Amino acid sequence: KNIVADIEALRHPLVDHVRGAGLLLGIVLTRDIAPAVESAARDAGYLVNAAQPGVIRLAPPLVLTDGQAESFVEALPAILDSALSTVEQGEK
């Protein structure tokens, strides 16, 4: 499976594109909310890193299964929505 294609196929409004090679990837966001996405992902059971204000770094283990990758991709829209909601609540 191609996790890059799967993430981009979500066409989530917060995902601009995915960059990187192999499994070392960066999800480039359309807003600078990477720290909130990192927190929301952690709450959902996924470890990612806010590499830059608008970039989430993925560095999964080399033993990542297709099922684990699919679970992350399926959870990603809710993670992004949760992060955006948290940021917007803080702006009010």
C-alpha positions as CSV (number, residue, x, y, z in Angstrom):
1,K,0.0,0.0,0.0
2,N,1.1,3.6,-0.6
3,I,0.4,5.6,2.5
4,V,1.2,8.9,0.7
5,A,-1.5,8.2,-1.9
6,D,-3.9,7.1,0.8
7,I,-3.4,10.3,2.8
8,E,-3.7,12.5,-0.3
9,A,-6.8,10.6,-1.5
10,L,-8.5,11.8,1.7
11,R,-8.6,15.3,0.2
12,H,-8.9,16.7,3.7
13,P,-8.9,20.5,3.6
14,L,-6.1,20.7,6.1
15,V,-3.7,18.5,4.1
16,D,-1.8,20.3,1.4
17,H,0.4,17.5,0.3
18,V,2.7,14.7,1.7
19,R,6.4,14.9,1.1
20,G,9.3,12.5,1.9
21,A,10.5,9.1,0.9
22,G,9.8,5.6,2.2
23,L,8.1,5.8,5.5
24,L,9.9,9.0,6.6
25,L,7.1,11.4,5.6
26,G,5.9,14.9,6.3
27,I,2.2,15.9,6.0
28,V,2.2,19.5,5.0
29,L,-0.8,21.3,6.4
30,T,-2.7,24.2,5.0
31,R,-2.6,25.9,8.5
32,D,0.1,26.2,11.1
33,I,-1.6,23.8,13.6
34,A,0.9,21.0,13.7
35,P,1.3,21.1,17.6
36,A,-2.5,20.6,17.9
37,V,-2.4,17.8,15.4
38,E,0.4,16.1,17.3
39,S,-1.6,16.3,20.5
40,A,-4.8,15.1,18.9
41,A,-2.9,12.2,17.3
42,R,-1.4,11.3,20.7
43,D,-4.9,11.3,22.2
44,A,-6.0,8.9,19.4
45,G,-3.0,6.6,20.1
46,Y,-0.6,7.6,17.3
47,L,2.8,9.1,17.7
48,V,3.7,11.9,15.3
49,N,5.9,14.9,15.5
50,A,5.2,18.6,14.8
51,A,8.4,19.1,12.8
52,Q,7.4,22.6,11.8
53,P,4.3,24.7,12.6
54,G,2.6,23.5,9.5
55,V,4.2,20.0,9.1
56,I,3.6,16.7,10.8
57,R,6.4,14.2,10.6
58,L,5.6,10.5,10.3
59,A,8.4,8.1,11.2
60,P,6.7,4.7,11.8
61,P,8.7,1.6,12.7
62,L,10.1,-0.5,9.8
63,V,7.8,-3.3,10.9
64,L,4.6,-1.2,10.3
65,T,1.9,-3.4,8.9
66,D,-0.5,-2.5,6.1
67,G,-3.3,-2.7,8.7
68,Q,-1.6,-0.3,11.1
69,A,-1.0,2.2,8.2
70,E,-4.7,1.8,7.1
71,S,-5.8,2.4,10.7
72,F,-3.8,5.7,10.8
73,V,-5.1,6.9,7.5
74,E,-8.7,6.1,8.6
75,A,-8.2,8.0,11.9
76,L,-6.4,11.0,10.3
77,P,-9.5,13.0,9.3
78,A,-10.9,12.9,12.8
79,I,-7.5,13.8,14.2
80,L,-7.2,16.8,11.9
81,D,-10.8,17.9,12.7
82,S,-10.2,17.6,16.4
83,A,-7.0,19.6,16.2
84,L,-8.7,22.4,14.2
85,S,-11.6,22.5,16.6
86,T,-9.1,22.8,19.5
87,V,-7.3,25.7,17.8
88,E,-10.5,27.5,16.9
89,Q,-11.8,27.2,20.4
90,G,-8.6,28.8,21.6
91,E,-9.0,31.7,19.2
92,K,-12.4,32.7,20.5
